[in-house]
């Protein structure tokens, strides 16, 4: 019974933190209504609270600000992903990536969406072309490894995490991914 109270207290505490963050972001958005970063953070809070309509309204507001359609599309894709509409999320993020293929953020978002949609071949093909163009891209090696873990290809994933560490020893991505993999195997 005490555990239930503790879990309820924890849930209330987390809800309180989320409400506080939302309150602060609402104040910032009121002060700077055209600040895309503030609006994006507020949309993320709304997505976390499963307030899809509110997050989509923010995406539309961002879309109207200086043609920030890529950011708005990323918000829309995040809403779709949170709703487990992965195919639709992929379509939106494909448009974002096509509009700006040099953007690491759009690449990584599209790869994650492909993985969520269980379209691993497409994710790996996109990462392979990225690595062909830039063989020192540690983040792409990490994403390739994460995609391979989703396919139960642990040996190849570990090799990619280690390659990421070799290519960019100061980038924490490979170390974090490898540590998370080993922790997950502890059981």
C-alpha positions as CSV (number, residue, x, y, z in Angstrom):
1,X,0.0,0.0,0.0
2,X,2.9,2.3,0.8
3,X,4.4,1.6,-2.7
4,X,1.1,2.7,-4.3
5,X,1.3,6.0,-2.4
6,X,4.9,6.5,-3.4
7,X,4.1,5.8,-7.1
8,X,1.1,8.2,-6.9
9,X,3.3,10.8,-5.3
10,X,5.9,10.4,-8.0
11,X,3.3,10.7,-10.7
12,X,1.9,13.9,-9.1
13,X,5.5,15.2,-8.8
14,X,6.2,14.6,-12.5
15,X,2.9,16.1,-13.5
16,X,3.8,19.1,-11.4
17,X,7.1,19.5,-13.2
18,X,5.4,19.2,-16.5
19,X,2.8,21.8,-15.5
20,X,5.6,24.1,-14.3
21,X,7.5,23.7,-17.6
22,X,4.3,24.3,-19.5
23,X,3.6,27.4,-17.4
24,X,7.1,28.8,-18.0
25,X,6.9,28.1,-21.8
26,X,3.5,29.7,-22.0
27,X,4.9,32.8,-20.4
28,X,7.8,32.9,-22.8
29,X,5.5,32.3,-25.8
30,X,3.3,35.2,-24.7
31,X,6.4,37.4,-24.4
32,X,8.0,36.2,-27.6
33,X,5.2,34.8,-29.8
34,X,7.4,34.4,-32.8
35,X,10.3,32.5,-31.1
36,X,10.3,29.2,-32.9
37,X,12.5,27.5,-30.2
38,X,10.0,28.4,-27.5
39,X,7.1,27.3,-29.5
40,X,8.8,24.0,-30.4
41,X,9.6,23.3,-26.7
42,X,6.0,24.1,-25.9
43,X,4.8,21.7,-28.6
44,X,7.0,19.0,-27.1
45,X,5.4,19.5,-23.7
46,X,2.0,19.2,-25.4
47,X,3.0,16.0,-27.2
48,X,4.2,14.6,-23.9
49,X,0.8,15.4,-22.4
50,X,-0.9,13.8,-25.4
51,X,-2.5,17.1,-26.3
52,X,-2.3,16.5,-30.0
53,X,-4.6,19.3,-31.1
54,X,-2.7,21.9,-29.1
55,X,0.7,20.6,-30.5
56,X,-0.7,20.8,-34.1
57,X,-2.0,24.3,-33.5
58,X,1.6,25.3,-32.4
59,X,2.9,23.6,-35.6
60,X,0.5,25.8,-37.6
61,X,1.7,28.9,-35.7
62,X,5.3,28.0,-36.5
63,X,4.4,27.4,-40.1
64,X,3.2,31.0,-40.3
65,X,6.4,32.5,-38.8
66,X,9.0,33.3,-41.5
67,X,8.3,30.1,-43.5
68,X,9.6,27.8,-40.8
69,X,7.8,24.9,-42.5
70,X,10.6,22.3,-41.8
71,X,10.3,22.9,-38.0
72,X,6.5,22.9,-38.2
73,X,6.7,19.6,-40.2
74,X,9.0,18.1,-37.6
75,X,6.4,19.1,-34.9
76,X,3.6,17.5,-37.0
77,X,5.7,14.4,-37.5
78,X,6.4,14.1,-33.7
79,X,2.7,14.3,-33.1
80,X,2.1,11.5,-35.6
81,X,4.9,9.4,-34.2
82,X,3.5,9.9,-30.6
83,X,0.1,8.7,-32.0
84,X,1.9,5.7,-33.5
85,X,1.0,6.8,-37.0
86,X,4.5,6.0,-38.2
87,X,3.8,5.8,-41.9
88,X,2.4,9.3,-41.9
89,X,5.3,10.5,-39.8
90,X,7.7,9.1,-42.3
91,X,5.9,10.9,-45.2
92,X,6.2,14.2,-43.4
93,X,9.8,13.8,-42.4
94,X,10.7,12.6,-46.0
95,X,9.5,16.0,-47.2
96,X,11.6,17.7,-44.5
97,X,14.7,15.7,-45.5
98,X,14.1,16.3,-49.2
99,X,13.9,20.0,-48.6
100,X,17.2,20.0,-46.7
101,X,19.2,16.9,-47.2
102,X,22.3,18.5,-45.6
103,X,20.6,18.9,-42.3
104,X,21.7,16.2,-39.8
105,X,18.6,16.8,-37.7
106,X,16.3,16.0,-40.7
107,X,18.4,12.9,-41.5
108,X,18.3,11.6,-38.0
109,X,14.6,12.3,-37.6
110,X,13.8,10.5,-40.8
111,X,15.9,7.5,-39.8
112,X,14.2,7.2,-36.5
113,X,10.8,7.5,-38.2
114,X,11.8,4.7,-40.6
115,X,12.8,2.6,-37.6
116,X,9.5,3.3,-35.8
117,X,7.7,2.3,-38.9
118,X,9.8,-0.9,-39.1
119,X,11.2,0.2,-42.5
120,X,14.7,-0.9,-41.5
121,X,16.0,-1.3,-45.1
122,X,15.1,2.3,-45.9
123,X,16.8,3.5,-42.7
124,X,19.9,1.5,-43.4
125,X,20.1,2.6,-47.1
126,X,19.8,6.3,-46.1
127,X,22.5,5.8,-43.4
128,X,24.7,3.9,-45.9
129,X,24.5,6.8,-48.4
130,X,25.3,9.2,-45.6
131,X,28.3,7.2,-44.5
132,X,29.5,6.9,-48.2
133,X,29.5,10.7,-48.4
134,X,31.0,11.2,-44.9
135,X,32.7,8.1,-43.6
136,X,33.6,9.9,-40.3
137,X,30.0,10.6,-39.3
138,X,29.9,9.0,-35.9
139,X,26.2,9.8,-35.4
140,X,25.3,7.9,-38.5
141,X,27.3,4.9,-37.2
142,X,25.4,5.1,-34.0
143,X,22.0,5.3,-35.8
144,X,23.0,2.4,-38.0
145,X,23.8,0.4,-34.8
146,X,20.5,1.3,-33.2
147,X,18.7,0.3,-36.4
148,X,20.5,-3.0,-36.4
149,X,19.6,-3.7,-32.8
150,X,16.0,-3.3,-33.8
151,X,16.6,-6.1,-36.3
152,X,18.3,-8.2,-33.6
153,X,21.7,-7.8,-35.3
154,X,23.7,-7.2,-32.1
155,X,27.1,-8.1,-33.5
156,X,26.9,-5.6,-36.3
157,X,25.4,-3.0,-34.0
158,X,28.2,-3.3,-31.5
159,X,30.7,-3.0,-34.4
160,X,29.1,0.2,-35.5
161,X,29.1,1.7,-32.0
162,X,32.8,0.9,-31.8
163,X,33.4,2.4,-35.2
164,X,31.7,5.6,-34.1
165,X,34.0,5.8,-31.1
166,X,37.1,5.2,-33.3
167,X,36.0,7.8,-35.9
168,X,35.2,10.5,-33.3
169,X,36.6,9.6,-29.9
170,X,35.2,12.9,-28.3
171,X,31.6,12.2,-29.5
172,X,29.7,10.5,-26.7
173,X,27.1,8.9,-29.0
174,X,29.0,5.7,-29.6
175,X,30.0,5.3,-25.9
176,X,26.4,5.9,-24.8
177,X,24.9,3.5,-27.3
178,X,27.4,0.8,-26.4
179,X,26.9,1.3,-22.7
180,X,23.1,1.2,-23.1
181,X,23.3,-2.0,-25.1
182,X,25.5,-3.7,-22.5
183,X,23.2,-2.5,-19.7
184,X,20.2,-3.9,-21.6
185,X,22.0,-7.3,-21.8
186,X,22.6,-7.4,-18.1
187,X,19.4,-9.4,-17.5
